[in-house]
Amino acid sequence: MADLNGTWLGTYWQQGVPSRFEAVFVQSGSALSGSILDDNYLGEAQITGEVHGRNVRFTKRYLITSPAPINYIGTLSENEDYIKGQWNIGPRFSGPWEAHRSTENLMDELNTRIQKQIPQATG
């Protein structure tokens, strides 16, 4: 079974306009949950969905800005580092989306910055 656990960086397009997002997926068996933070006024959303083989399906609900649920379907690449698919809000609004598994380790980056700020003892 595919493993989507972790941080993903992606883009969705609405009427040709791209919007970036960061997603944290938590997968338990075929159940998928997590959160998405859009890089625009829409803000944070929660997701619930499922994974079957390499097929991904989830519903995104914004916490504050928009009451309409957004449905996402996608296909995970064979090496499990890329998802591509379509989103829709009912029959009127839809578009493509994609996401790449993030290779950034934010704790490593933080520790590196801390080490640069601490003077090293010389002997």
C-alpha positions in Angstrom: 0.0 0.0 0.0 1.2 3.5 -0.8 2.5 5.7 2.1 1.5 9.4 2.0 2.7 10.2 5.5 4.7 13.4 5.7 4.9 17.0 4.3 4.0 17.8 0.7 4.4 21.0 -1.3 1.9 21.6 -4.1 0.0 23.8 -6.4 -3.6 23.9 -7.5 -5.0 26.0 -10.4 -8.3 27.8 -10.4 -9.3 29.5 -13.6 -5.6 29.2 -14.7 -4.3 31.0 -11.6 -1.9 28.9 -9.5 -2.0 28.8 -5.7 0.7 27.1 -3.6 0.0 25.0 -0.5 1.8 22.9 2.1 0.1 19.7 3.2 0.8 17.4 6.1 -0.8 14.0 5.4 -1.3 11.4 8.1 -2.2 7.9 6.8 -3.4 5.0 8.9 -4.1 2.0 6.7 -6.3 3.3 3.9 -7.6 6.3 6.0 -6.1 9.7 5.2 -6.3 12.8 7.4 -4.2 16.0 7.8 -4.0 19.7 7.2 -3.3 22.0 4.3 -2.1 25.6 4.5 -2.8 27.6 1.4 -0.4 30.4 0.4 -3.3 32.9 -0.1 -6.2 34.4 1.9 -8.0 31.0 2.2 -5.7 29.9 5.0 -5.8 26.5 6.8 -7.9 23.5 6.0 -8.4 20.0 7.3 -8.6 17.0 5.1 -10.2 13.5 5.4 -10.0 10.9 2.8 -8.6 7.5 1.7 -5.8 5.8 -0.2 -6.4 2.7 -2.4 -3.4 1.4 -4.1 -1.9 4.6 -5.8 -5.3 6.3 -5.9 -5.8 9.2 -3.5 -9.1 10.8 -2.7 -9.8 13.5 0.0 -12.1 16.3 1.0 -10.6 19.6 2.0 -12.6 21.9 4.4 -11.3 25.4 5.3 -11.4 26.2 9.0 -12.6 29.8 8.6 -12.9 31.3 5.1 -15.0 29.0 2.9 -17.8 26.6 3.9 -17.8 24.7 0.6 -15.9 21.4 0.7 -13.4 20.8 -2.1 -13.0 17.2 -3.4 -9.6 16.1 -4.6 -8.7 13.0 -6.5 -5.2 12.0 -7.6 -2.7 9.4 -8.5 0.5 8.8 -6.6 3.6 8.1 -8.7 5.3 4.7 -8.5 8.2 6.1 -6.4 5.6 7.8 -4.0 7.0 11.3 -4.3 4.5 13.0 -6.6 0.7 13.2 -6.8 -1.2 14.6 -9.7 -5.0 15.0 -10.1 -8.1 17.1 -10.2 -10.1 19.0 -7.6 -13.7 20.2 -7.8 -16.3 22.2 -5.9 -19.5 20.8 -7.1 -20.1 20.8 -10.9 -19.2 24.5 -11.5 -15.6 24.8 -10.3 -12.7 22.5 -11.0 -9.0 22.3 -11.9 -5.8 20.4 -11.8 -3.5 20.0 -8.8 -0.1 18.4 -8.0 2.1 17.9 -5.0 5.7 16.8 -4.4 6.9 15.1 -1.2 8.9 17.7 0.7 12.5 16.8 1.3 13.0 19.6 3.7 13.6 18.6 7.3 12.6 21.7 9.3 14.2 20.4 12.6 17.6 19.9 10.8 17.3 23.4 9.4 16.5 24.8 12.9 19.4 22.9 14.5 21.8 24.2 11.8 20.8 27.8 12.5 21.2 27.3 16.2 24.7 25.9 15.8 25.7 28.9 13.7 24.6 31.2 16.5 26.5 29.4 19.2 30.2 30.3 19.4 32.4 27.3 19.1 34.9 26.7 21.9 38.5 26.7 20.7 41.1 24.6 22.4 
